[in-house]
Amino acid sequence: GGLDERFFLYFEDVDWCLSMRQAGWHVIYNPTWQVVHLGGSSQRHRGKANQLYYQSLLQLYEKRYSPFAHALLRLALVAYRWLDGLRPAASPDSLSNTAD
């Protein structure tokens, strides 16, 4: 089958690979293969990209895994966002200064 169009931007490939494995196909991963995104246009909207990433991850878990696993992921993401909010933002000065 094709890719599930309900996934936008992230995890459609993971979902497709899981479908292929369930159908008896073998999924091959070769770490030497590379895809290069030219232009980096998604980097300009990193916050939106992160939001879409987490939404798709939750959608994958809702589709593929148990309600308990889905709830556990939701809890983990809430904790991650909270902890990430506690981290002080790096200033340009702190990134360029090094101890002698």
NUSELUM-843929 format. One record per atom (N, C-alpha, C): x, y, z; residue number from 1. Coordinates in nm, 2 decimals. Layout:
N
@east=X	north=Y	up=Z	sese=NUM .
...
END
This chain:
100
@east=0.08	north=-0.12	up=0.00	sese=1 .
@east=0.00	north=0.00	up=0.00	sese=1 .
@east=0.08	north=0.13	up=0.00	sese=1 .
@east=0.02	north=0.24	up=-0.02	sese=2 .
@east=0.09	north=0.36	up=-0.02	sese=2 .
@east=0.10	north=0.42	up=0.12	sese=2 .
@east=0.15	north=0.54	up=0.12	sese=3 .
@east=0.17	north=0.61	up=0.25	sese=3 .
@east=0.04	north=0.66	up=0.30	sese=3 .
@east=0.02	north=0.66	up=0.43	sese=4 .
@east=-0.10	north=0.71	up=0.50	sese=4 .
@east=-0.10	north=0.86	up=0.49	sese=4 .
@east=-0.19	north=0.92	up=0.42	sese=5 .
@east=-0.20	north=1.06	up=0.40	sese=5 .
@east=-0.24	north=1.14	up=0.52	sese=5 .
@east=-0.28	north=1.07	up=0.63	sese=6 .
@east=-0.31	north=1.14	up=0.75	sese=6 .
@east=-0.19	north=1.19	up=0.82	sese=6 .
@east=-0.07	north=1.13	up=0.79	sese=7 .
@east=0.05	north=1.18	up=0.85	sese=7 .
@east=0.10	north=1.30	up=0.76	sese=7 .
@east=0.14	north=1.41	up=0.83	sese=8 .
@east=0.19	north=1.52	up=0.76	sese=8 .
@east=0.33	north=1.55	up=0.80	sese=8 .
@east=0.42	north=1.52	up=0.70	sese=9 .
@east=0.56	north=1.56	up=0.72	sese=9 .
@east=0.65	north=1.46	up=0.79	sese=9 .
@east=0.60	north=1.40	up=0.90	sese=10 .
@east=0.68	north=1.31	up=0.98	sese=10 .
@east=0.61	north=1.18	up=1.01	sese=10 .
@east=0.69	north=1.07	up=1.01	sese=11 .
@east=0.65	north=0.94	up=1.05	sese=11 .
@east=0.57	north=0.86	up=0.95	sese=11 .
@east=0.54	north=0.92	up=0.83	sese=12 .
@east=0.47	north=0.84	up=0.73	sese=12 .
@east=0.56	north=0.73	up=0.68	sese=12 .
@east=0.69	north=0.75	up=0.68	sese=13 .
@east=0.78	north=0.64	up=0.64	sese=13 .
@east=0.78	north=0.53	up=0.74	sese=13 .
@east=0.78	north=0.57	up=0.87	sese=14 .
@east=0.79	north=0.47	up=0.97	sese=14 .
@east=0.66	north=0.38	up=0.97	sese=14 .
@east=0.55	north=0.45	up=0.96	sese=15 .
@east=0.42	north=0.38	up=0.95	sese=15 .
@east=0.42	north=0.29	up=0.83	sese=15 .
@east=0.47	north=0.33	up=0.71	sese=16 .
@east=0.47	north=0.25	up=0.59	sese=16 .
@east=0.56	north=0.13	up=0.61	sese=16 .
@east=0.67	north=0.15	up=0.67	sese=17 .
@east=0.76	north=0.04	up=0.70	sese=17 .
@east=0.70	north=-0.07	up=0.79	sese=17 .
@east=0.63	north=-0.02	up=0.89	sese=18 .
@east=0.56	north=-0.11	up=0.98	sese=18 .
@east=0.45	north=-0.19	up=0.91	sese=18 .
@east=0.38	north=-0.12	up=0.82	sese=19 .
@east=0.28	north=-0.19	up=0.73	sese=19 .
@east=0.35	north=-0.30	up=0.65	sese=19 .
@east=0.46	north=-0.26	up=0.59	sese=20 .
@east=0.53	north=-0.36	up=0.50	sese=20 .
@east=0.58	north=-0.48	up=0.58	sese=20 .
@east=0.63	north=-0.46	up=0.70	sese=21 .
@east=0.67	north=-0.57	up=0.78	sese=21 .
@east=0.55	north=-0.66	up=0.82	sese=21 .
@east=0.44	north=-0.60	up=0.85	sese=22 .
@east=0.32	north=-0.68	up=0.89	sese=22 .
@east=0.27	north=-0.76	up=0.77	sese=22 .
@east=0.30	north=-0.71	up=0.65	sese=23 .
@east=0.26	north=-0.78	up=0.53	sese=23 .
@east=0.36	north=-0.89	up=0.49	sese=23 .
@east=0.47	north=-0.90	up=0.56	sese=24 .
@east=0.57	north=-1.00	up=0.54	sese=24 .
@east=0.69	north=-0.96	up=0.46	sese=24 .
@east=0.70	north=-0.83	up=0.43	sese=25 .
@east=0.81	north=-0.78	up=0.35	sese=25 .
@east=0.93	north=-0.75	up=0.45	sese=25 .
@east=1.05	north=-0.74	up=0.39	sese=26 .
@east=1.16	north=-0.71	up=0.47	sese=26 .
@east=1.20	north=-0.56	up=0.45	sese=26 .
@east=1.22	north=-0.49	up=0.55	sese=27 .
@east=1.26	north=-0.35	up=0.55	sese=27 .
@east=1.41	north=-0.34	up=0.56	sese=27 .
@east=1.48	north=-0.28	up=0.47	sese=28 .
@east=1.62	north=-0.27	up=0.47	sese=28 .
@east=1.66	north=-0.13	up=0.51	sese=28 .
@east=1.76	north=-0.12	up=0.60	sese=29 .
@east=1.81	north=0.01	up=0.64	sese=29 .
@east=1.96	north=0.01	up=0.61	sese=29 .
@east=2.01	north=0.11	up=0.54	sese=30 .
@east=2.15	north=0.12	up=0.50	sese=30 .
@east=2.20	north=0.25	up=0.55	sese=30 .
@east=2.28	north=0.25	up=0.66	sese=31 .
@east=2.32	north=0.38	up=0.72	sese=31 .
@east=2.41	north=0.46	up=0.63	sese=31 .
@east=2.46	north=0.40	up=0.52	sese=32 .
@east=2.55	north=0.48	up=0.43	sese=32 .
@east=2.47	north=0.56	up=0.33	sese=32 .
@east=2.34	north=0.54	up=0.32	sese=33 .
@east=2.26	north=0.62	up=0.23	sese=33 .
@east=2.23	north=0.75	up=0.29	sese=33 .
@east=2.23	north=0.85	up=0.22	sese=34 .
@east=2.20	north=0.99	up=0.27	sese=34 .
@east=2.10	north=1.06	up=0.18	sese=34 .
@east=2.02	north=1.14	up=0.25	sese=35 .
@east=1.93	north=1.24	up=0.18	sese=35 .
@east=1.97	north=1.38	up=0.23	sese=35 .
@east=2.00	north=1.47	up=0.14	sese=36 .
@east=2.03	north=1.60	up=0.17	sese=36 .
@east=1.92	north=1.69	up=0.13	sese=36 .
@east=1.87	north=1.77	up=0.23	sese=37 .
@east=1.77	north=1.87	up=0.21	sese=37 .
@east=1.83	north=2.00	up=0.17	sese=37 .
@east=1.82	north=2.04	up=0.05	sese=38 .
@east=1.89	north=2.17	up=0.01	sese=38 .
@east=1.80	north=2.29	up=0.05	sese=38 .
@east=1.86	north=2.39	up=0.10	sese=39 .
@east=1.79	north=2.51	up=0.14	sese=39 .
@east=1.75	north=2.53	up=0.28	sese=39 .
@east=1.73	north=2.42	up=0.35	sese=40 .
@east=1.70	north=2.42	up=0.49	sese=40 .
@east=1.58	north=2.51	up=0.52	sese=40 .
@east=1.47	north=2.50	up=0.44	sese=41 .
@east=1.36	north=2.59	up=0.46	sese=41 .
@east=1.28	north=2.56	up=0.59	sese=41 .
@east=1.28	north=2.43	up=0.63	sese=42 .
@east=1.21	north=2.40	up=0.75	sese=42 .
@east=1.28	north=2.46	up=0.88	sese=42 .
@east=1.41	north=2.49	up=0.87	sese=43 .
@east=1.48	north=2.54	up=0.98	sese=43 .
@east=1.43	north=2.68	up=1.02	sese=43 .
@east=1.38	north=2.76	up=0.93	sese=44 .
@east=1.33	north=2.89	up=0.96	sese=44 .
@east=1.21	north=2.89	up=1.05	sese=44 .
@east=1.14	north=2.77	up=1.05	sese=45 .
@east=1.02	north=2.76	up=1.13	sese=45 .
@east=1.03	north=2.64	up=1.23	sese=45 .
@east=1.14	north=2.64	up=1.30	sese=46 .
@east=1.17	north=2.52	up=1.38	sese=46 .
@east=1.06	north=2.49	up=1.48	sese=46 .
@east=1.00	north=2.59	up=1.54	sese=47 .
@east=0.90	north=2.57	up=1.64	sese=47 .
@east=0.78	north=2.50	up=1.58	sese=47 .
@east=0.74	north=2.54	up=1.46	sese=48 .
@east=0.63	north=2.47	up=1.40	sese=48 .
@east=0.67	north=2.33	up=1.36	sese=48 .
@east=0.79	north=2.31	up=1.31	sese=49 .
@east=0.84	north=2.18	up=1.27	sese=49 .
@east=0.84	north=2.09	up=1.39	sese=49 .
@east=0.88	north=2.13	up=1.51	sese=50 .
@east=0.88	north=2.05	up=1.63	sese=50 .
@east=0.74	north=2.01	up=1.66	sese=50 .
@east=0.65	north=2.11	up=1.65	sese=51 .
@east=0.50	north=2.08	up=1.69	sese=51 .
@east=0.45	north=1.97	up=1.59	sese=51 .
@east=0.48	north=1.98	up=1.46	sese=52 .
@east=0.43	north=1.88	up=1.37	sese=52 .
@east=0.49	north=1.74	up=1.39	sese=52 .
@east=0.62	north=1.75	up=1.43	sese=53 .
@east=0.69	north=1.62	up=1.47	sese=53 .
@east=0.62	north=1.55	up=1.58	sese=53 .
@east=0.60	north=1.62	up=1.69	sese=54 .
@east=0.53	north=1.56	up=1.80	sese=54 .
@east=0.39	north=1.52	up=1.78	sese=54 .
@east=0.32	north=1.59	up=1.70	sese=55 .
@east=0.18	north=1.55	up=1.66	sese=55 .
@east=0.18	north=1.43	up=1.58	sese=55 .
@east=0.28	north=1.41	up=1.49	sese=56 .
@east=0.28	north=1.29	up=1.40	sese=56 .
@east=0.33	north=1.17	up=1.49	sese=56 .
@east=0.42	north=1.20	up=1.58	sese=57 .
@east=0.47	north=1.09	up=1.67	sese=57 .
@east=0.35	north=1.03	up=1.75	sese=57 .
@east=0.27	north=1.13	up=1.81	sese=58 .
@east=0.15	north=1.08	up=1.88	sese=58 .
@east=0.05	north=1.01	up=1.79	sese=58 .
@east=0.04	north=1.06	up=1.67	sese=59 .
@east=-0.06	north=0.99	up=1.58	sese=59 .
@east=-0.01	north=0.85	up=1.55	sese=59 .
@east=0.12	north=0.83	up=1.53	sese=60 .
@east=0.18	north=0.70	up=1.50	sese=60 .
@east=0.15	north=0.61	up=1.62	sese=60 .
@east=0.17	north=0.65	up=1.74	sese=61 .
@east=0.15	north=0.57	up=1.86	sese=61 .
@east=0.00	north=0.54	up=1.87	sese=61 .
@east=-0.08	north=0.63	up=1.85	sese=62 .
@east=-0.23	north=0.61	up=1.86	sese=62 .
@east=-0.27	north=0.50	up=1.75	sese=62 .
@east=-0.21	north=0.50	up=1.64	sese=63 .
@east=-0.25	north=0.41	up=1.53	sese=63 .
@east=-0.19	north=0.27	up=1.56	sese=63 .
@east=-0.06	north=0.27	up=1.60	sese=64 .
@east=0.01	north=0.14	up=1.60	sese=64 .
@east=0.03	north=0.07	up=1.74	sese=64 .
@east=0.01	north=0.15	up=1.84	sese=65 .
@east=0.05	north=0.09	up=1.97	sese=65 .
@east=-0.07	north=0.09	up=2.07	sese=65 .
@east=-0.06	north=0.04	up=2.18	sese=66 .
@east=-0.17	north=0.03	up=2.28	sese=66 .
@east=-0.20	north=0.17	up=2.34	sese=66 .
@east=-0.32	north=0.18	up=2.39	sese=67 .
@east=-0.36	north=0.30	up=2.46	sese=67 .
@east=-0.27	north=0.34	up=2.57	sese=67 .
@east=-0.22	north=0.24	up=2.64	sese=68 .
@east=-0.12	north=0.26	up=2.75	sese=68 .
@east=0.01	north=0.32	up=2.69	sese=68 .
@east=0.06	north=0.27	up=2.58	sese=69 .
@east=0.18	north=0.32	up=2.52	sese=69 .
@east=0.16	north=0.46	up=2.48	sese=69 .
@east=0.05	north=0.49	up=2.42	sese=70 .
@east=0.01	north=0.62	up=2.37	sese=70 .
@east=0.01	north=0.72	up=2.49	sese=70 .
@east=-0.06	north=0.68	up=2.60	sese=71 .
@east=-0.07	north=0.77	up=2.71	sese=71 .
@east=0.07	north=0.79	up=2.78	sese=71 .
@east=0.15	north=0.69	up=2.78	sese=72 .
@east=0.29	north=0.70	up=2.83	sese=72 .
@east=0.37	north=0.80	up=2.75	sese=72 .
@east=0.36	north=0.79	up=2.62	sese=73 .
@east=0.43	north=0.89	up=2.53	sese=73 .
@east=0.38	north=1.03	up=2.56	sese=73 .
@east=0.25	north=1.05	up=2.57	sese=74 .
@east=0.20	north=1.18	up=2.60	sese=74 .
@east=0.26	north=1.24	up=2.73	sese=74 .
@east=0.27	north=1.15	up=2.83	sese=75 .
@east=0.32	north=1.19	up=2.96	sese=75 .
@east=0.47	north=1.23	up=2.94	sese=75 .
@east=0.54	north=1.15	up=2.87	sese=76 .
@east=0.69	north=1.17	up=2.85	sese=76 .
@east=0.71	north=1.30	up=2.77	sese=76 .
@east=0.62	north=1.33	up=2.68	sese=77 .
@east=0.64	north=1.46	up=2.60	sese=77 .
@east=0.60	north=1.58	up=2.69	sese=77 .
@east=0.51	north=1.57	up=2.77	sese=78 .
@east=0.48	north=1.68	up=2.87	sese=78 .
@east=0.60	north=1.70	up=2.96	sese=78 .
@east=0.66	north=1.59	up=3.01	sese=79 .
@east=0.77	north=1.61	up=3.10	sese=79 .
@east=0.89	north=1.67	up=3.02	sese=79 .
@east=0.91	north=1.62	up=2.90	sese=80 .
@east=1.02	north=1.67	up=2.81	sese=80 .
@east=1.00	north=1.82	up=2.79	sese=80 .
@east=0.88	north=1.86	up=2.75	sese=81 .
@east=0.86	north=2.01	up=2.73	sese=81 .
@east=0.88	north=2.09	up=2.85	sese=81 .
@east=0.84	north=2.04	up=2.97	sese=82 .
@east=0.85	north=2.11	up=3.09	sese=82 .
@east=1.00	north=2.12	up=3.12	sese=82 .
@east=1.07	north=2.01	up=3.11	sese=83 .
@east=1.22	north=2.02	up=3.14	sese=83 .
@east=1.29	north=2.11	up=3.04	sese=83 .
@east=1.25	north=2.10	up=2.92	sese=84 .
@east=1.32	north=2.18	up=2.82	sese=84 .
@east=1.29	north=2.33	up=2.84	sese=84 .
@east=1.18	north=2.36	up=2.90	sese=85 .
@east=1.15	north=2.50	up=2.94	sese=85 .
@east=1.23	north=2.55	up=3.05	sese=85 .
@east=1.28	north=2.46	up=3.14	sese=86 .
@east=1.36	north=2.50	up=3.25	sese=86 .
@east=1.51	north=2.53	up=3.21	sese=86 .
@east=1.55	north=2.48	up=3.10	sese=87 .
@east=1.68	north=2.49	up=3.05	sese=87 .
@east=1.70	north=2.64	up=3.01	sese=87 .
@east=1.81	north=2.70	up=3.06	sese=88 .
@east=1.83	north=2.84	up=3.02	sese=88 .
@east=1.87	north=2.85	up=2.87	sese=88 .
@east=1.82	north=2.95	up=2.80	sese=89 .
@east=1.86	north=2.97	up=2.66	sese=89 .
@east=2.00	north=3.00	up=2.65	sese=89 .
@east=2.07	north=2.95	up=2.55	sese=90 .
@east=2.21	north=2.97	up=2.53	sese=90 .
@east=2.23	north=3.11	up=2.46	sese=90 .
@east=2.31	north=3.19	up=2.52	sese=91 .
@east=2.34	north=3.32	up=2.46	sese=91 .
@east=2.45	north=3.31	up=2.36	sese=91 .
@east=2.46	north=3.39	up=2.26	sese=92 .
@east=2.58	north=3.39	up=2.17	sese=92 .
@east=2.71	north=3.40	up=2.24	sese=92 .
@east=2.72	north=3.48	up=2.35	sese=93 .
@east=2.84	north=3.49	up=2.43	sese=93 .
@east=2.88	north=3.36	up=2.49	sese=93 .
@east=2.78	north=3.28	up=2.55	sese=94 .
@east=2.82	north=3.16	up=2.62	sese=94 .
@east=2.86	north=3.05	up=2.52	sese=94 .
@east=2.82	north=3.06	up=2.40	sese=95 .
@east=2.86	north=2.96	up=2.30	sese=95 .
@east=3.00	north=2.99	up=2.24	sese=95 .
@east=3.04	north=3.12	up=2.24	sese=96 .
@east=3.17	north=3.15	up=2.18	sese=96 .
@east=3.28	north=3.15	up=2.28	sese=96 .
@east=3.25	north=3.17	up=2.41	sese=97 .
@east=3.36	north=3.18	up=2.51	sese=97 .
@east=3.40	north=3.04	up=2.56	sese=97 .
@east=3.52	north=3.02	up=2.56	sese=98 .
@east=3.57	north=2.89	up=2.61	sese=98 .
@east=3.67	north=2.92	up=2.73	sese=98 .
@east=3.68	north=2.83	up=2.82	sese=99 .
@east=3.77	north=2.84	up=2.93	sese=99 .
@east=3.91	north=2.81	up=2.88	sese=99 .
@east=4.01	north=2.88	up=2.93	sese=100 .
@east=4.15	north=2.86	up=2.90	sese=100 .
@east=4.21	north=2.75	up=2.98	sese=100 .
END
